[in-house]
Amino acid sequence: GGPGASVPSGAGGSGIVIVKELNKASGVWSMCEQREVLTGGTWPKFLFGLQCAAVMVVGGGGGAPAAPSPGGAGAGGMILSPGPVAIIGCSTSGTVSVTIGAGGSGGACGGGCGSLGAAGNDTTVTITGGTPLVAKGGGRGQSPGDQPCTAATIGGSGGGGRGEDGTPGNSNPGSASNQVPSMPTPLQPFGFGNAGGLGYSCGQPPAPRAGAGGGGAGGAGCNADSNQGAGGDGKDVAPVFGSAPQPFYIPNGTNAGPSVSGIFAGGGGGRRCAAQSNPDQNGAGGPGGGGNGGAPSGSPLVTGSGTANTGGGGGAGFGPVPNSGTSSGPGGSGGSGIVLIKVPGPQVPSGFAVAPGTNSITTQPCGAKVAQFKVSGTLTIS
């Protein structure tokens, strides 16, 4: 403590950074939301990054009822991500597991809940530790009747509304799509699915009654009027995977909407009551493999099922009507789902293999490789 003694200096305080979020784009997580999902361990883990591959995932189409004026079934939901913002990207190695959803069965003749058909099954693409991509199965069409089991079901695309039992006009709504709501927020822009159309009734028989079309990935099912509603349009994926012809596009099915040009997930057509003056009033299946509604006066008696591996919804069947002299036919089944994964030429790894052999790989002229999955299997990258 004498004169001239030195006194230690004080240390400076540490710095700080304060960030205030002023605004954000619609559909983008706020910083608080990002922090919550990061700390909670629920941040989506994208398959192989975000840069390279394009992907399409389609669920199995719904099955349609057999009844006098039922709605067509909804198509399977679709996930479609183009290359620049793809969900599956670059990697040196890894295995992608694919589960293809089966189409829902069509309703049998004979009435009761067994005549209703079934919803389609989900198609899933995943990698260990990653966030699965789930394309939802399509909803079944609505069937006439007051029982709880007769309701149309939601699905990747929803089933069409029935024609019976309603007040005059378009009074029986179809069901909604659950594809986008089922997806994590960052992935929702890549989800596609639509509602079924409105069924039409003019009151009790013999007034006109007609079922609506099921929804498709590219558009809602058509509303019925005094005739029947067509199935909703599927979605054209040619802008992502290349113009037709392509070996991984699906040939047109019988009694179904076209698919060979690269359209998938069309809705099933509805059905007009067969007791009316023209029993051949059946709604067309939506482009993308949607099944046509049944035509009972034709030979043979035909209802269109969704085309296999398009995810198309089944066409509405036709039930016997007392004292009408008409025959009956089952509802159409839904088409099974499909997965396409495309990697541009410069990013194709040396090892790029699918299993089992029912699945395939196509090399395009530009050098890109497209893996097609018609059945459940794996894609191995090494």
C-alpha positions as CSV (number, residue, x, y, z in Angstrom):
1,G,0.0,0.0,0.0
2,G,2.6,2.8,-0.2
3,P,2.8,5.5,-2.8
4,G,3.3,4.3,-6.3
5,A,1.8,0.9,-5.7
6,S,0.0,-0.6,-8.8
7,V,-3.7,-1.4,-8.7
8,P,-5.2,-4.3,-10.9
9,S,-7.5,-3.1,-13.8
10,G,-11.1,-4.4,-14.1
11,A,-11.9,-6.9,-16.9
12,G,-14.4,-5.8,-19.6
13,G,-17.9,-7.3,-19.7
14,S,-18.8,-9.9,-22.3
15,G,-20.7,-8.9,-25.4
16,I,-24.3,-9.8,-26.3
17,V,-26.4,-10.2,-29.4
18,I,-30.1,-9.5,-29.5
19,V,-32.2,-10.6,-32.5
20,K,-35.8,-9.4,-33.0
21,E,-37.8,-11.2,-35.6
22,L,-39.9,-8.6,-37.4
23,N,-41.9,-10.8,-39.8
24,K,-41.7,-14.1,-41.6
25,A,-43.1,-15.5,-44.8
26,S,-46.4,-17.5,-44.7
27,G,-45.8,-21.2,-44.1
28,V,-42.4,-20.7,-42.5
29,W,-41.7,-21.6,-38.9
30,S,-40.9,-18.7,-36.6
31,M,-37.7,-18.7,-34.6
32,C,-39.6,-19.7,-31.5
33,E,-41.2,-22.6,-33.3
34,Q,-37.8,-23.7,-34.7
35,R,-36.3,-23.6,-31.2
36,E,-39.2,-25.7,-29.8
37,V,-38.8,-28.5,-32.4
38,L,-35.0,-28.5,-32.2
39,T,-35.0,-28.8,-28.4
40,G,-37.8,-31.3,-28.5
41,G,-36.0,-33.5,-31.0
42,T,-38.8,-33.3,-33.6
43,W,-37.1,-31.4,-36.3
44,P,-37.8,-33.2,-39.7
45,K,-34.8,-35.2,-40.9
46,F,-34.8,-35.1,-44.7
47,L,-33.7,-38.2,-46.6
48,F,-30.2,-37.7,-47.9
49,G,-30.3,-33.9,-47.7
50,L,-32.1,-31.4,-49.9
51,Q,-30.2,-31.0,-53.2
52,C,-30.4,-33.8,-55.6
53,A,-33.3,-36.2,-56.1
54,A,-37.0,-35.7,-57.1
55,V,-39.6,-37.9,-55.5
56,M,-43.2,-38.9,-56.1
57,V,-45.1,-41.0,-53.6
58,V,-48.7,-42.1,-54.2
59,G,-51.0,-43.9,-51.8
60,G,-53.5,-46.7,-52.7
61,G,-56.8,-45.5,-54.1
62,G,-60.1,-46.0,-52.2
63,G,-62.7,-48.6,-53.1
64,A,-66.2,-47.6,-54.1
65,P,-69.7,-48.9,-52.9
66,A,-72.3,-51.0,-54.7
67,A,-75.6,-49.2,-54.4
68,P,-78.2,-47.4,-56.5
69,S,-76.4,-44.0,-56.7
70,P,-73.1,-44.1,-54.8
71,G,-70.2,-41.8,-55.0
72,G,-66.9,-42.7,-56.6
73,A,-63.9,-43.4,-54.4
74,G,-61.0,-40.9,-53.8
75,A,-57.6,-41.3,-55.2
76,G,-54.5,-41.9,-53.1
77,G,-52.8,-38.8,-51.8
78,M,-49.6,-37.7,-53.6
79,I,-46.3,-36.2,-52.4
80,L,-44.4,-34.6,-55.3
81,S,-41.2,-32.8,-54.9
82,P,-39.2,-31.5,-57.8
83,G,-35.4,-31.7,-57.9
84,P,-34.4,-28.1,-56.9
85,V,-36.1,-28.4,-53.6
86,A,-36.3,-32.1,-53.3
87,I,-37.0,-34.1,-50.2
88,I,-34.6,-36.9,-51.1
89,G,-31.1,-35.5,-51.9
90,C,-27.4,-36.4,-52.2
91,S,-25.7,-39.1,-50.2
92,T,-22.7,-41.4,-50.5
93,S,-24.5,-44.3,-49.0
94,G,-27.8,-45.3,-47.4
95,T,-30.9,-47.5,-47.8
96,V,-34.4,-46.2,-48.5
97,S,-37.3,-48.4,-47.5
98,V,-40.5,-48.3,-49.6
99,T,-43.9,-49.7,-48.6
100,I,-46.5,-49.6,-51.4
101,G,-50.1,-49.1,-50.3
102,A,-52.7,-51.5,-51.7
103,G,-55.9,-50.1,-53.2
104,G,-59.1,-50.5,-51.1
105,S,-61.5,-53.3,-52.1
106,G,-64.7,-52.4,-53.9
107,G,-68.0,-53.0,-52.3
108,A,-69.7,-56.4,-52.9
109,C,-73.3,-56.7,-54.1
110,G,-76.0,-57.5,-51.5
111,G,-76.4,-54.5,-49.4
112,G,-75.3,-53.8,-45.8
113,C,-71.9,-52.5,-44.7
114,G,-70.2,-55.2,-46.8
115,S,-71.3,-53.3,-50.0
116,L,-69.4,-50.1,-49.1
117,G,-65.9,-50.8,-50.2
118,A,-62.8,-49.9,-48.2
119,A,-60.3,-47.0,-48.0
120,G,-57.0,-47.3,-49.6
121,N,-53.7,-47.9,-47.8
122,D,-50.8,-45.6,-47.2
123,T,-47.6,-45.6,-49.2
124,T,-44.5,-44.9,-47.1
125,V,-40.9,-43.9,-48.0
126,T,-38.3,-43.8,-45.2
127,I,-34.7,-44.1,-44.1
128,T,-33.5,-45.2,-40.7
129,G,-33.5,-42.1,-38.5
130,G,-35.4,-40.0,-41.1
131,T,-38.8,-38.5,-41.3
132,P,-41.1,-40.8,-43.3
133,L,-42.9,-39.6,-46.4
134,V,-46.5,-40.9,-46.1
135,A,-48.9,-40.6,-49.0
136,K,-52.3,-41.4,-47.6
137,G,-54.7,-44.0,-49.0
138,G,-57.8,-42.7,-50.8
139,G,-61.2,-42.4,-49.1
140,R,-64.2,-44.7,-50.1
141,G,-67.2,-43.3,-51.8
142,Q,-70.4,-42.5,-49.9
143,S,-73.3,-45.0,-50.1
144,P,-77.0,-44.4,-49.7
145,G,-78.5,-45.2,-46.3
146,D,-78.7,-43.8,-42.9
147,Q,-76.3,-46.2,-41.2
148,P,-73.0,-44.8,-39.8
149,C,-71.1,-47.2,-42.0
150,T,-72.4,-45.6,-45.2
151,A,-70.5,-42.4,-44.8
152,A,-67.7,-41.5,-47.2
153,T,-64.3,-41.5,-45.6
154,I,-61.5,-38.9,-45.7
155,G,-58.3,-40.0,-47.4
156,G,-55.5,-38.8,-49.5
157,S,-58.3,-37.6,-51.7
158,G,-61.9,-37.9,-50.4
159,G,-64.7,-40.1,-51.7
160,G,-67.7,-38.6,-53.6
161,G,-71.1,-37.9,-52.0
162,R,-74.1,-40.1,-52.6
163,G,-77.3,-39.4,-54.5
164,E,-79.9,-40.9,-52.2
165,D,-81.5,-39.7,-49.0
166,G,-80.9,-36.0,-49.4
167,T,-82.9,-32.9,-49.8
168,P,-83.3,-31.7,-53.4
169,G,-80.1,-30.4,-54.9
170,N,-76.4,-30.9,-54.2
171,S,-77.0,-31.9,-50.6
172,N,-74.7,-34.8,-49.9
173,P,-71.1,-33.6,-49.5
174,G,-68.1,-35.9,-50.3
175,S,-65.3,-36.3,-47.8
176,A,-62.2,-34.2,-47.4
177,S,-58.5,-34.8,-48.2
178,N,-56.2,-35.4,-45.2
179,Q,-53.0,-35.5,-47.2
180,V,-51.6,-32.0,-46.5
181,P,-52.8,-31.8,-42.9
182,S,-51.1,-35.2,-42.1
183,M,-47.6,-33.8,-43.2
184,P,-45.0,-31.9,-41.1
185,T,-45.3,-28.2,-41.8
186,P,-42.1,-27.9,-44.0
187,L,-43.3,-30.7,-46.2
188,Q,-46.9,-29.5,-46.8
189,P,-46.2,-27.6,-50.0
190,F,-45.3,-31.0,-51.6
191,G,-48.6,-32.7,-50.7
192,F,-51.6,-33.0,-53.1
193,G,-55.1,-34.3,-52.5
194,N,-58.7,-33.0,-53.0
195,A,-62.2,-33.5,-51.7
196,G,-65.0,-35.6,-53.3
197,G,-67.8,-33.9,-55.1
198,L,-71.4,-33.2,-53.9
199,G,-74.0,-35.9,-54.5
200,Y,-77.4,-34.9,-56.1
201,S,-80.9,-35.7,-55.0
202,C,-84.3,-34.5,-56.1
203,G,-86.0,-36.2,-53.2
204,Q,-87.4,-39.6,-53.0
205,P,-87.6,-42.1,-56.0
206,P,-88.3,-41.9,-58.8
207,A,-86.8,-38.4,-58.8
208,P,-83.2,-38.2,-60.2
209,R,-80.5,-39.1,-57.9
210,A,-76.8,-39.3,-58.7
211,G,-73.5,-39.9,-56.9
212,A,-70.5,-37.5,-57.3
213,G,-67.0,-38.2,-58.3
214,G,-64.1,-39.0,-55.9
215,G,-61.3,-36.5,-55.5
216,G,-58.0,-36.7,-57.3
217,A,-54.5,-35.3,-56.7
218,G,-55.0,-32.6,-59.3
219,G,-58.6,-31.6,-58.7
220,A,-61.8,-32.2,-56.7
221,G,-64.4,-34.7,-57.7
222,C,-67.1,-33.3,-60.0
223,N,-70.4,-32.5,-58.4
224,A,-73.4,-34.5,-59.6
225,D,-76.5,-32.9,-61.1
226,S,-79.4,-35.0,-62.4
227,N,-76.6,-37.0,-64.0
228,Q,-73.5,-38.4,-62.3
229,G,-70.2,-36.8,-61.4
230,A,-66.9,-37.6,-63.0
231,G,-63.8,-38.4,-60.9
232,G,-61.4,-35.6,-60.1
233,D,-58.3,-35.1,-62.2
234,G,-55.0,-36.7,-61.3
235,K,-51.7,-34.8,-61.3
236,D,-49.4,-34.7,-64.3
237,V,-45.8,-35.4,-63.2
238,A,-44.2,-35.1,-66.6
239,P,-42.7,-31.6,-65.8
240,V,-40.6,-33.4,-63.1
241,F,-39.9,-36.8,-64.6
242,G,-40.0,-36.1,-68.3
243,S,-42.5,-36.1,-71.2
244,A,-44.1,-39.3,-72.3
245,P,-43.3,-42.0,-73.3
246,Q,-41.4,-43.1,-70.2
247,P,-41.1,-46.8,-69.2
248,F,-42.0,-45.9,-65.6
249,Y,-45.4,-44.4,-66.6
250,I,-48.4,-46.7,-66.3
251,P,-50.3,-47.9,-69.4
252,N,-53.9,-47.0,-69.7
253,G,-56.2,-49.3,-67.8
254,T,-59.5,-50.8,-68.8
255,N,-62.6,-48.7,-68.0
256,A,-60.4,-46.1,-66.3
257,G,-59.0,-42.6,-66.9
258,P,-55.8,-42.3,-69.0
259,S,-52.4,-42.6,-67.2
260,V,-49.8,-43.4,-69.9
261,S,-48.8,-39.7,-70.3
262,G,-47.6,-39.5,-66.7
263,I,-50.8,-38.7,-64.8
264,F,-51.4,-40.3,-61.4
265,A,-54.0,-40.4,-58.7
266,G,-57.3,-39.7,-60.5
267,G,-60.7,-40.0,-58.7
268,G,-63.3,-42.7,-59.3
269,G,-66.5,-41.8,-61.2
270,G,-70.0,-41.6,-59.6
271,R,-73.2,-43.5,-60.5
272,R,-76.7,-42.4,-61.4
273,C,-79.6,-44.4,-60.0
274,A,-80.2,-47.4,-62.4
275,A,-84.0,-47.1,-61.9
276,Q,-84.1,-44.0,-64.1
277,S,-84.8,-43.7,-67.8
278,N,-81.1,-44.1,-68.9
279,P,-79.4,-46.7,-66.7
280,D,-76.0,-46.2,-68.5
281,Q,-75.4,-42.9,-66.8
282,N,-72.0,-43.5,-65.2
283,G,-69.4,-40.9,-64.4
284,A,-66.0,-41.2,-66.1
285,G,-62.9,-41.9,-64.0
286,G,-60.5,-39.0,-63.6
287,P,-57.3,-38.9,-65.7
288,G,-54.7,-40.7,-63.7
289,G,-56.2,-44.2,-63.5
290,G,-59.6,-43.4,-61.8
291,G,-62.2,-46.1,-62.4
292,N,-65.3,-45.4,-64.4
293,G,-68.7,-45.6,-62.6
294,G,-70.6,-48.8,-63.3
295,A,-72.8,-49.3,-66.4
296,P,-75.3,-52.1,-65.7
297,S,-77.0,-52.3,-69.0
298,G,-73.8,-53.0,-70.9
299,S,-72.4,-56.4,-71.8
300,P,-70.6,-57.5,-69.7
301,L,-71.7,-55.7,-66.6
302,V,-68.7,-53.5,-65.8
303,T,-67.5,-51.2,-63.1
304,G,-64.0,-49.6,-63.5
305,S,-61.4,-50.2,-60.9
306,G,-58.5,-47.8,-60.3
307,T,-55.6,-48.8,-62.6
308,A,-52.8,-50.6,-60.7
309,N,-49.9,-48.5,-59.6
310,T,-51.6,-45.2,-60.3
311,G,-53.4,-44.8,-57.0
312,G,-56.7,-44.2,-58.9
313,G,-60.0,-44.4,-57.0
314,G,-62.5,-47.1,-57.8
315,G,-65.7,-46.3,-59.8
316,A,-69.1,-46.5,-58.2
317,G,-70.9,-49.8,-58.4
318,F,-74.6,-50.3,-59.0
319,G,-77.1,-51.9,-56.7
320,P,-80.4,-53.6,-57.7
321,V,-83.4,-51.4,-57.5
322,P,-86.8,-53.0,-56.7
323,N,-89.1,-53.4,-59.7
324,S,-86.5,-51.8,-62.0
325,G,-85.4,-54.9,-63.9
326,T,-81.7,-53.8,-63.5
327,S,-78.8,-55.9,-62.5
328,S,-76.2,-55.1,-59.9
329,G,-72.5,-55.0,-59.9
330,P,-69.7,-54.5,-57.3
331,G,-67.9,-51.2,-56.7
332,G,-64.5,-50.7,-58.3
333,S,-61.4,-51.4,-56.2
334,G,-58.7,-48.7,-55.9
335,G,-55.4,-48.9,-57.7
336,S,-52.3,-49.7,-55.8
337,G,-49.8,-46.9,-55.0
338,I,-46.4,-46.2,-56.6
339,V,-43.1,-44.4,-55.9
340,L,-40.7,-42.7,-58.3
341,I,-37.2,-41.4,-57.2
342,K,-35.1,-39.5,-59.8
343,V,-31.5,-38.5,-59.4
344,P,-29.8,-36.2,-62.0
345,G,-26.9,-37.6,-63.9
346,P,-24.1,-35.6,-62.2
347,Q,-25.3,-36.8,-58.7
348,V,-25.9,-40.5,-59.5
349,P,-23.8,-42.5,-57.1
350,S,-21.8,-45.5,-58.4
351,G,-24.1,-47.9,-56.5
352,F,-27.8,-47.3,-57.2
353,A,-29.9,-50.5,-56.9
354,V,-33.5,-51.5,-56.2
355,A,-35.0,-54.7,-54.8
356,P,-36.9,-56.9,-55.5
357,G,-36.7,-57.3,-59.3
358,T,-40.3,-56.3,-59.8
359,N,-39.0,-52.7,-59.3
360,S,-36.8,-51.1,-61.9
361,I,-34.3,-48.4,-62.7
362,T,-34.5,-46.4,-65.9
363,T,-31.5,-44.3,-67.2
364,Q,-32.7,-41.3,-69.2
365,P,-30.9,-39.8,-72.1
366,C,-29.6,-36.9,-69.9
367,G,-28.0,-39.5,-67.6
368,A,-30.5,-39.2,-64.8
369,K,-31.7,-42.4,-63.2
370,V,-35.3,-43.0,-62.1
371,A,-36.1,-45.8,-59.6
372,Q,-39.7,-47.1,-59.9
373,F,-41.3,-49.0,-57.1
374,K,-44.5,-51.0,-58.0
375,V,-44.1,-53.2,-54.9
376,S,-42.6,-52.7,-51.5
377,G,-38.8,-52.9,-51.5
378,T,-35.6,-51.0,-51.0
379,L,-33.3,-48.5,-52.8
380,T,-29.6,-49.0,-51.9
381,I,-27.1,-46.2,-52.5
382,S,-23.4,-46.9,-52.2
